Amino acid sequence: MKTKCSIRISMLLTILFCFTFCQKDEIDTWVSLEGTIIRRGMPIGLPIGLPIVFAADQTTVAVDETVSFTMSGNAETYVIYTGDAGHDFTKSYLVITGGKKVDQEDYVLTQAKLDLWIPILTADIATYNIIHPTSPLNANAIIAGLTSLVDKSYYKDTAAIRIRELMPTLKTYNECQILVGTYFTNLSVLLTPAGGFSTGVAINRYYLTYSYKFSTPGTYVVTLLGTRLSDKNYSGSGYIYNSTSSASDYNYKRNTDTVTIVVE
């Protein structure tokens, strides 16, 4: 009886181990893109033994001639970037930002720039005080206020507001904006390319085909992006005390594959 029980326990443990191993492997994303135009190399990260079919019926196509693509893999989402204007994967949000904040304004007043500004500002204040003897400005107080702004990060509009708060009767808001552009150092991270980020086309995961016509001659790198998420990673008490969810609760893998299309 003990022998039979031990055998059953061993079988259950073996099944559980196999199931766990398979679940882990499922997180990886393997995708391939077949173009009916040009044969390309094997994609990076492709597991050994996964068959890939290449089609090369034509090496070039004419403008407005239909190109058909087929995909295979176990990703949960698929997106195709056709490589022409507005759809270049290298100019996509995912590639360009790399996790950085997009177009974050960062204007900083350095002590060196303030030192250049002070003589000009002092002369402006002196002129103002001659014209307005009954309501003179305190140059020392204004300069002290500007000194408190040194080495701090501001949006351009916020910096202009701070300057105007120090000298509301001396400078208009528009003039303060000009002062920011003149004396503040622009450390902004401007990542959005001209014309905006390139976009792709989402593909139905149950119908992995796509057709496209290129309207302009050229050589285009068509990119397929596949993404797969893991199950939720529970930590601590899970959802017992905290029912919120975020992207950090999941592991994900992305894989890309490309095919080059020549249009004449």
Phi, psi and omega per residue, in radians:
M1 nan -0.755 3.128
K2 -1.125 -0.612 -3.137
T3 -1.145 -0.804 3.115
K4 -1.056 -0.734 -3.137
C5 -1.109 -0.724 3.141
S6 -1.126 -0.688 3.125
I7 -1.098 -0.776 -3.138
R8 -1.099 -0.743 3.129
I9 -1.096 -0.723 3.133
S10 -1.101 -0.712 3.127
M11 -1.114 -0.743 3.135
L12 -1.102 -0.725 3.126
L13 -1.140 -0.665 3.116
T14 -1.116 -0.762 3.128
I15 -1.112 -0.758 3.141
L16 -1.087 -0.720 3.125
F17 -1.102 -0.764 3.141
C18 -1.110 -0.728 -3.135
F19 -1.106 -0.753 -3.140
T20 -1.114 -0.733 3.135
F21 -1.106 -0.721 3.141
C22 -1.155 -0.698 3.126
Q23 -1.064 -0.731 -3.118
K24 -1.124 -0.732 -3.112
D25 -1.163 -0.484 -3.105
E26 -1.180 -0.323 -3.140
I27 -1.162 -0.592 -3.124
D28 -1.149 2.515 -3.130
T29 -1.922 2.182 3.085
W30 -2.143 2.065 -3.139
V31 -2.307 2.638 3.069
S32 -2.434 2.622 -3.130
L33 -2.140 2.167 3.081
E34 -1.844 2.191 3.044
G35 -1.827 2.472 3.118
T36 -1.398 0.182 -3.051
I37 -1.905 -1.083 -3.001
I38 -2.248 2.342 3.084
R39 -1.315 2.437 3.119
R40 -2.303 2.987 -3.056
G41 -1.242 2.947 -3.133
M42 -1.218 2.354 -3.077
P43 -1.168 2.640 3.101
I44 -1.149 2.421 3.069
G45 1.497 0.092 -3.120
L46 -1.280 2.214 -3.121
P47 -1.205 2.503 3.129
I48 -1.090 2.374 3.076
G49 1.708 -0.187 3.118
L50 -1.430 2.006 -3.066
P51 -1.233 2.363 3.076
I52 -2.130 2.255 3.137
V53 -1.795 2.209 3.132
F54 -1.883 2.392 3.066
A55 -2.073 2.370 -3.124
A56 -2.447 1.013 -3.119
D57 -1.146 -0.548 3.137
Q58 -2.438 2.691 3.073
T59 -1.820 -0.334 3.090
T60 -2.460 2.772 3.063
V61 -2.329 2.818 3.102
A62 -1.545 2.829 3.048
V63 -0.989 2.373 3.135
D64 1.168 0.267 3.022
E65 -1.554 2.388 -3.056
T66 -1.239 2.298 3.030
V67 -1.959 2.266 -3.120
S68 -1.924 2.394 -3.141
F69 -2.134 2.560 2.983
T70 -2.256 2.635 -3.090
M71 -2.245 2.741 3.010
S72 -2.534 2.621 -3.137
G73 2.705 -3.105 -3.135
N74 -2.088 0.486 3.066
A75 -1.233 2.807 3.098
E76 -1.618 -0.484 3.074
T77 -2.327 2.540 3.114
Y78 -2.281 2.380 3.085
V79 -2.353 2.352 3.108
I80 -1.927 2.282 2.992
Y81 -1.893 2.031 -3.002
T82 -1.348 -0.202 3.025
G83 1.582 -0.157 3.105
D84 -1.570 -3.056 -3.035
A85 -0.961 2.220 3.127
G86 1.484 -0.079 -3.090
H87 -2.388 0.582 -3.132
D88 -1.607 2.065 -3.064
F89 -1.034 -0.579 -3.137
T90 -1.167 -0.270 3.110
K91 -1.918 0.309 3.134
S92 -1.393 2.826 3.133
Y93 -1.023 -0.725 -3.086
L94 -1.072 -0.757 -3.086
V95 -1.348 -0.801 -3.014
I96 -1.245 -0.794 -3.032
T97 -1.294 -0.683 3.132
G98 0.937 0.594 3.140
G99 1.521 -0.008 3.131
K100 -1.433 2.798 3.017
K101 -1.243 2.382 -3.062
V102 -1.594 2.275 3.055
D103 0.888 0.823 3.108
Q104 -1.445 1.968 3.120
E105 -1.196 2.447 -3.117
D106 -2.658 1.644 3.132
Y107 -1.867 2.246 -3.060
V108 -2.253 2.326 3.047
L109 -1.639 2.052 3.123
T110 -1.608 2.793 3.127
Q111 -1.128 -0.615 3.137
A112 -1.096 -0.750 3.118
K113 -1.197 -0.646 3.111
L114 -1.124 -0.671 3.119
D115 -1.084 -0.591 3.084
L116 -1.255 -0.564 -3.060
W117 -1.361 -0.614 -2.994
I118 -0.958 -0.828 -3.136
P119 -1.072 -0.686 3.127
I120 -1.171 -0.768 -3.141
L121 -1.132 -0.726 3.141
T122 -1.057 -0.717 3.106
A123 -1.136 -0.712 3.106
D124 -1.065 -0.744 -3.125
I125 -1.163 -0.704 3.131
A126 -1.090 -0.742 3.108
T127 -1.101 -0.759 3.133
Y128 -1.058 -0.752 -3.083
N129 -1.170 -0.520 3.077
I130 -1.187 -0.700 -3.125
I131 -1.298 -0.562 -3.100
H132 -2.128 1.225 -3.073
P133 -1.157 -0.383 -3.115
T134 -1.485 -0.258 3.140
S135 -2.424 1.110 -3.073
P136 -1.239 2.704 3.090
L137 -1.640 2.561 3.111
N138 -1.613 1.791 -3.091
A139 -1.056 -0.713 -3.122
N140 -1.098 -0.693 3.137
A141 -1.164 -0.722 3.138
I142 -1.145 -0.769 3.139
I143 -1.140 -0.653 3.087
A144 -1.108 -0.681 3.106
G145 -1.135 -0.710 3.100
L146 -1.162 -0.644 3.116
T147 -1.065 -0.588 3.126
S148 -1.199 -0.268 3.122
L149 -1.547 -0.216 -3.040
V150 -1.050 2.359 3.063
D151 1.163 0.324 3.050
K152 -1.872 2.572 -3.079
S153 -1.600 2.318 -3.139
Y154 -2.429 2.646 2.847
Y155 -1.190 2.706 -3.089
K156 -1.034 -0.794 -3.134
D157 -1.134 -0.671 3.137
T158 -1.140 -0.723 3.108
A159 -1.073 -0.703 3.116
A160 -1.111 -0.681 3.115
I161 -1.131 -0.723 3.139
R162 -1.096 -0.712 3.128
I163 -1.134 -0.777 -3.115
R164 -1.132 -0.574 3.097
E165 -1.087 -0.527 -3.130
L166 -1.413 -0.454 -3.090
M167 -2.534 1.084 -3.039
P168 -1.104 -0.490 -3.121
T169 -1.629 -0.207 -3.098
L170 -1.578 -0.671 -3.060
K171 -2.277 2.478 3.028
T172 -1.386 2.944 3.134
Y173 -1.082 -0.739 3.127
N174 -1.092 -0.675 3.099
E175 -1.153 -0.612 3.098
C176 -1.164 -0.632 3.066
Q177 -1.097 -0.699 3.097
I178 -1.108 -0.696 3.114
L179 -1.097 -0.677 3.095
V180 -1.077 -0.801 3.129
G181 -1.127 -0.460 -3.097
T182 -1.506 -0.759 -2.984
Y183 -1.916 -0.265 3.095
F184 -1.617 2.510 3.095
T185 -1.528 2.230 -3.125
N186 -1.496 1.860 3.113
L187 -1.858 0.360 -3.071
S188 -1.100 2.544 3.035
V189 -1.718 1.782 -3.110
L190 -1.823 1.777 -3.009
L191 -1.803 -0.345 -3.081
T192 -1.188 2.144 -3.140
P193 -1.237 2.856 3.091
A194 -1.014 2.268 -3.110
G195 1.545 -0.048 3.119
G196 1.597 3.047 3.139
F197 -1.255 2.544 3.052
S198 -1.250 2.610 -3.134
T199 -2.110 2.789 3.096
G200 -2.054 -3.131 3.141
V201 -1.988 2.154 3.111
A202 -1.265 2.380 -3.099
I203 -1.905 2.412 3.070
N204 -1.122 2.067 -3.065
R205 -1.114 -0.289 3.128
Y206 -1.720 0.018 3.134
Y207 -2.522 1.339 -2.947
L208 -1.473 1.114 3.021
T209 -2.387 2.721 3.140
Y210 -2.723 2.418 3.113
S211 -2.130 2.533 -3.078
Y212 -2.656 2.628 3.071
K213 -2.108 2.246 3.091
F214 -1.590 2.234 -3.035
S215 -1.624 -0.124 -3.088
T216 -2.333 2.400 3.096
P217 -1.061 2.605 3.110
G218 2.674 -3.107 3.085
T219 -1.938 2.182 -3.024
Y220 -2.143 2.324 3.051
V221 -1.685 1.889 3.140
V222 -1.552 2.243 -3.048
T223 -2.050 2.312 3.018
L224 -1.841 2.219 3.103
L225 -1.948 2.127 3.090
G226 -2.006 2.423 -3.105
T227 -2.324 2.473 3.090
R228 -2.442 2.365 3.125
L229 -1.757 2.641 3.002
S230 -1.464 3.084 2.954
D231 -1.194 2.853 -3.126
K232 -1.084 2.374 3.080
N233 -1.605 1.787 -3.135
Y234 -1.379 2.457 3.082
S235 -2.410 2.693 -3.137
G236 1.074 -2.159 -3.104
S237 -1.583 0.070 -3.116
G238 1.169 -2.229 -3.132
Y239 -1.670 0.105 -3.054
I240 -1.127 -0.808 -3.111
Y241 -1.956 -0.258 -3.107
N242 -2.397 1.863 -3.064
S243 -1.648 0.110 -3.123
T244 -1.341 2.830 -3.140
S245 -2.450 2.575 3.101
S246 -2.546 2.977 -3.115
A247 -1.079 -0.486 -3.118
S248 -1.202 -0.201 3.117
D249 -1.350 -0.103 -3.040
Y250 -2.240 2.532 2.942
N251 -1.633 2.565 3.079
Y252 -2.498 2.657 3.085
K253 -2.179 2.465 3.061
R254 -2.156 2.540 3.069
N255 -2.456 2.516 3.113
T256 -2.166 2.700 3.027
D257 -2.486 2.636 -3.066
T258 -2.295 2.762 2.992
V259 -2.503 2.413 -3.094
T260 -1.711 2.261 -3.138
I261 -1.986 2.248 3.084
V262 -1.827 2.139 -3.108
V263 -2.020 2.198 -3.129
E264 -2.013 nan nan
